[in-house]
Amino acid sequence: MTEINKKVAIITGASSGIGKAIALKLANEGATVVLVARSEDKLEAVSAELRKAGAKHFDIMTADVTNRDEVDNVVKQTIEQFGQVDILVNSAGQMKSSKITEGQVEAWDDMIDVNVKGLLYAINAVMPHFQQQSSGHIFNIASISGFEVTKSSAIYSATKTAVHAITQGLEKELAKTGIRATSISPGLVDTEITRHYQPEDRKKLEPKDIANAVVYALSQPDYVNVNEITVRPV
């Protein structure tokens, strides 16, 4: 079984929601975690939670995933500080109303830049290191919206469909390399983003439920690649 406590993980979007829950869970499992987000204040707040929980091996790095140089620098700094990177969790994401007929071009651009290009920049940044060590695990947080399009989710759903396709492509390209790729598609999760869009009485997952899915995939033997996980509330 994979020994999580010997791994170094980079988590984007780690200042809140799913990314934060994954960072806390991996730290609790003994991994060294590097939390990445744009807001230093929010990252500092998560750091306080990690310290309170007894975590000792972690760092925070501010970066915008839509800036390729900043993403490259996160990976470079992580390797310089901790000597390796073993896990990448692409959790940074944008969810905005995206009706095609309303011409919300700026919202389209934001979601494509973060959900697709930002994810690719992070994969590109870790890939040479993963290839050199013939190991590594990439997690891409997708969504059931990538399978099911609503009347207001066309572009958001398109970005999450892209995440599925990217992960499937990675799995095929990396099949004989020792590098694994997993997409996780949550249903509705109780986060700051979804509270603006969904009724309060609708059943939701907790961010920790998605963190548990990450640990499940990580905990499999090295010859097992859990390609895709869908998690929905009952």
Secondary structure, DSSP 8 states (H G I E B T S, - for coil): ---GGG-EEEEETTTSHHHHHHHHHHHHTT-EEEEEES-HHHHHHHHHHHHHTT--SEEEEE--TT-HHHHHHHHHHHHHHHS---EEEE---------GGGT-HHHHHHHIIIIIIIHHHHHHHHHHHHHHHT-EEEEEE--GGGT---TT-HHHHHHHHHHHHHHHHHHHHTTTTTEEEEEEEESSB-SHHHHTTS-TTS--B-HHHHHHHHHHHHTS-TT----EEEE---
